[in-house]
Amino acid sequence: MPARYFICPDEQQIEITQCLNNSCRIASDLPGGRCLTARTLRLIADRRTWKGIPSVTQLLKGTRECYLEITKNYALNPQDSIFAVHGTKVHSFLDLYTGMGELGEETMHHDAISGTFDCYDGDTQTLYDTKTWGSYKVQKALGMYQIDVPTGEVYKTNCKSGNKGDPKTRKEWRDDGMKNRLDTAIQLNKYRMSLEALGFPVKTMVIEALVRDGGLLVAGMRGIKSNAAIILINRISDGWIKKYMDAKKDSLLAALEQKTMPPKCRIKERWNNRKCERYCNVKEYCE
């Protein structure tokens, strides 16, 4: 079910309908009378109601997390949803510029799973997905890492960087490391399969990553010099994608039918527990 409560700046909870339909309970402490504009709060609160068919993005999360979001009344902190608002607005504006021979923001149903792709170019048979990512995630998706490269010189005196006679080095970026983008690859390959089932062949899959902190010092320190990056996504076999997605779908539907809490989310789905500590909306219902 959609979230029922907002978490206010003073950490108190309020029903979303009460927040939106009445004046702010702490308005006297806030310029403008609200923590965010009413329209932004409406957008944050506008979450899809469960209709019995899981989505691709839903199944990429842990099954327990999905189960609890569907069955429990939970609270949202609007501040934690701002980046999702950025992504929603970007997709809405880009869809206005979908050209001839292109399909944009179309929802498909395939194997009892729904999914909405961003853009399909029929001329080049390319499937695009636009992401608003931070520079850290872009760095990991590109497989970037730093190495020390000898400069050909040596230190002539003892110093903090090295001792006399030690070779001098400089930091250089490489992009041939492990590319952390499996979830994105699963998502796009599932969209590809759905498009191909409808008669639209897909030769290429591409992520257009818009860097949220592009141009800032922190992005440069991570080797991200541009404000956007094009990332090629490899094809994964249809059999593997179907097996993976069907298993996630069947686990969620079985848990809902039996009203049984699914097993704990996998360590990858928990982001090594970082998601449980801060970013999971239903952590209060999970041990």
Steps between C-alpha positions, in 0.01 A plus 500: 500500500619859454668672793251627759716739700756776451786551743510869588823700557450456877495119447128474584271311263184635341248336271567607143137595436500716812825666393373582152144598591578722799750766592843381613514403868836678543439780251603776741857367494526475120535770234212470255293299746620150397814286503454461120240631258167318499548395137837341578348315794215378278754366249695322775179347635387381155622143519350219298226299668553125491274347235624143510761523223861567608719739304856445382641766733301357789644152447854635499456581868503244778185287519450578868527874433239475222270288719511749788447800271185333366358379831601763758425864568838666491641851521701702249748774576447752219865606519609146413276504191635813334736318264210279390310822421795612286484176305124520453517855367788419266306211347185711464683779318698266276183324393378830351788482251449145375551520123365328193595133488540493878285361780513657843370415848296199389379244753513136393377174653698184434500173699263663754756772577457866411773739394529852361798573279630853434569512128526265203653623173353292220751624241805376691309235701646646819338483843591795724453543873578833666625491859569787739794358694756641738864500390580205729249275324617620158860425598407146602288443189790608278746275684730789584789476747832673567854367466844644577706559185878566525604844375860399429630726778611429857471692825819696569424551871301327769142629503147403589441343158812282500860455602806618312557282195146359488330524156239772460152400383184672389137387521328397178147376438420174323158380381562129452403394853195304616190675373234505770176516302335158519160627619491753217598231251221272626250786473592595143519142381151436638375809314678372189324166524164674541563721197615209286189302601298790352700491176755777569854363458770636731863500386646735761420593860633823645490679834505879483631589846440861607746578778318674788820647642673546164742792490556496876831424666378167638415376150842602367668318789320187383625540144165620362579801283176531301143570609359200312628164383386245243542144628456196277308211658582145394242249389410227752341177383121496493497172693699644791291819518173305492618257768617782727193721461254211526666386824473850650139536382392158628663561840318832544161372387528189718586710806201727437262209445618316812541821706846378596804720554761418232860423598736786570608692191827390344815681605527665156139619525579641846807688367709321763242616758532871415149495356361346819664765716372805314334457162235229547151646550371193684796419726284545813308182404815293441709349777 
